[in-house]
Amino acid sequence: MTAIRTKEIGWNHPETVEFYEAFCQRHDRYAIANGHLIAQAELIDDQRILDVAAGTGRTSAAVLASGICPGSILCFEPAAAMLAVGRQRLSAANVEWTEQFPSSGEFDRILCGAAIWQLSPLDQTIARLSKLLAPGGSLCFNIPALYLGEPDSPGDGKDPLLFDLLNILSRDRERDSSVGPPVDEPTSQAAASLSIEVVESMLRTCGLHSEWRRFQLRFDQTCLREWLKIPILTNRLLSGRNSAERARLIDEACQQVDPTSYRWERWVSWRAGRVV
């Protein structure tokens, strides 16, 4: 399996981790997504949990904060920079961290919060994870609906789909001859051909019966501004700039948009397991 997250231009970079953590501390986007994921997983005490692409441990931390007492949590994170911060943030007797994809084991729940589409090729990732499920176990993950070819719903304000900030950054880039050509974003590459039907087919191929549901959260201009500062997310718009320059340009562009505007960001979450 090729893990896109391990590329140096991607998630395995200290500055990426710094901006990601700053975003998570200020905004509840991933906390809300993790809440829906954990509810759908129907966790109980003493289960063996595998947290895939665990990042800095926020999905596992949400499990522990939910009041569930898992028997064990194995956090698999292939990006060393993310894992280092995660291990520091989340240290508990029943939590273990690893950079290596588990080659064996039986897990009652396999969780992947806001990341599975980046573990490419996804069909092979799902196949490998399905082999790690204990009898009666479930694979639970979520994906923003935009990455599944579904548009978000308009919210309110002068910019109810939050297009203005991206349009301003795109225009500024076109006027700036000092930057090189856009860099393809790993997230965009990995999600380009996905849809609910494609994901469902991948699960069925592995013998998994799945249930999926939609949820949405409020995504406003401030959230978008801080999210775009995570370096990997602006490789296409702001390549040729370091992270500090990117943050400055995003802040300047944000002064030209309606600060009250927001959109409804749609997500899809899955729970899949074998019928026993």
C-alpha positions, 0 to 999 in steps of 0.5 A: 500500500502506498500511503500518500500521507508519508510524502515529505510535501504532505503530512510528514512535515513539522510545519504541517503538524503545527498548522493542523494542531492549531486548526484543531485547537481553534475549530471543532470540524474534526471533533464533530466528525469524530463524534459522529464516527464514534457514535456510529461505531457503537463502541463498548468497553474492552474492545480492541481498537485500531485507529488508522492514519491516527494523525495526532491522536484526536480520534482516539482521544475522542474515544477515551473522552466518550467514557468508553474504556477500550481494552486497547487502542493501536494508533497507526500513523505512517507520517513520523511528524504526526506520530511524534506529536500524537504520541506526546499528546496521547499517552495512556496505558492502553494506547500504543503507537506504530508507524507500521501497518499492522500485519496481523491482529484481530480488532473489534473496531477499526476507525479512520477519521477524516483520512481513509481516502488518502491511503491509496489505492483505497481498494487495497487499503480496505482489503487489508483492513478487512483482514484485521477485523475480529468476528463481529468487528466493524470498519468505521470511517468518514469522508467529506462529501465533496471528495465523493463528488457531492456538493456542499449545501449553501449556508448564509451571507454574501458568500454562502458556499465560501468560494470568494476566498479561493477565487481571490487566492487563485486570481492573485496566483495568476498575477504573480509570475514569481511562483512556479506551476501548481503542485498536484494536491495528494488529497485531490488525486486520491479522491478524484474518482471516488463516490458513494457507489465506488466505496460501497463496491470496494466494501462488498468486494471484501465481503463487508456489509455496510451502512452509511449515513450523511451528516453536516456541520457549519463551516465558516470563513474563519474555519476555512481561513485556518484550514487553508493554512495547513500547508498540504492543502494549498500546494496547488494555490500557493506553491512556491511559498513557505508556510508563513507566506501562505498564511500571510496571503490567506489572511490578506485575502480573507479581509476581502470576503464577507466574514459572516458567510458560511456553508453546510459541509456534508460528510458521509460515514460508514460502518462495515462488517461481515455478517455473522 
